[in-house]
């Protein structure tokens, strides 16, 4: 059985941030907690959202860390309760939006966050009592503004996924103008995150033809525009297409992701200073090679369609050409040459493998990875 759900109201165009006040009114949020981070605030990117809330009471939490934590969730909930907020507006990258989803859970549900994690069987415990959320992304990568999930580091140090349709933002305001000042390396890293979403979800074996079509179109947009957006941040056409690719990847990944994300979630939990999108870029070539042995899904050679969407030749049956194209793109974007260049050392491998095997993305890869397989992918990504 295939279950296909697309639930979020999405506005995408320059200036859509101005719709925020009206969206809060439509949803019934009388006093939102605006969740963001200090960098977004300092860069002035938060201000258009605050301007759109002019005349409406609100509070601001700008303590989102680069990898959102349960500690930060508690701090935000405490502020929201002190200010008597009744809803959330997230302004930032995936970290701010995911933190807001954690706040949405914790504000109305008892107990530690880990009890609501997907791998702990907690999804069913997340009810419709969660606070409503409006999401305004300031990067083009995670697509969390249209996704039902969040990734949070809980108190015991694990980086866990939380998934419920109740966590879906009630509105997503995608304004590419908010990404114009994004630095080149962050543009590249978040853009490769979007590309990884599109690639992995298309390769995932679940039946969802609309998601497959959305993923391929998003991949084509992302691959064609990521260099332009990185090279010239003021290129509005490239910024619009990267924001669309990010949104499309997340709309599609209700199918599931795979080994790229099980590895990056785990390694990001072991070392929270590592950027998620950059890790995805590092793991993509090795995972493509690994998946090549299983890329015929329902009689279809999926890597050939991936290559076609990227404007590449079909390549070889073992995925060498596609993996090489990904490595070359990483180099052209100025991303690290591998995990070693990011400070990752082999002594971390066993902990990373433990986490990858337990991650919610592990089981939705088209080819089930063993411990030895993950070790080989880590070694190939160094």
Order of alpha helices (4+ residues) and beta strands (2+ residues): beta-alpha-beta-alpha-alpha-beta-alpha-beta-alpha-beta-beta-beta-beta-alpha-alpha-alpha-alpha-alpha-beta-beta-alpha-alpha-alpha-alpha
